[in-house]
């Protein structure tokens, strides 16, 4: 008895040996889909079509926070990187997307404050006071000049020469 060639194979194409599926992986071959439909008919349920349901975990949540907050990546780029749709990303990671930027800014502000207070970093202290306390660089007024271009109201500095001993 000769083996019947499956109709989905092209002329000259050989059937690949069936591979074992990983847990949660769906058999997307025509016979796999057909068996899902047949199984659903027997049990009276609706067949599960398409990709398996995405299951978020702590590692993926952290990754979304980093990509959205620290890297500033768009939702479309993050979804593409994770191999899911943008809708799935928003459905499962809405909080991480909304708070990612805030969390990143909080980390940077905390590090700046630690540098200013704990490490006594003068540059960090100045930056913090300018950004948060409204400090500004003091602008000195332009001196008033007379007709010769010399400052008005300032006395010339006269240096006394020392007498040789």
Secondary structure, DSSP 8 states (H G I E B T S, - for coil): ------TTS-TT----------TT----SHHHHHHHHHHHHHHTS----SS------HHHHHHHHIIIIIS---HHHHHHHHTS-HHHHHHHHHHHHHHHHHHHHHHHHHHHHHHHHTS--HHHHHHHHHHHS-----------B-TTS-BTT------------
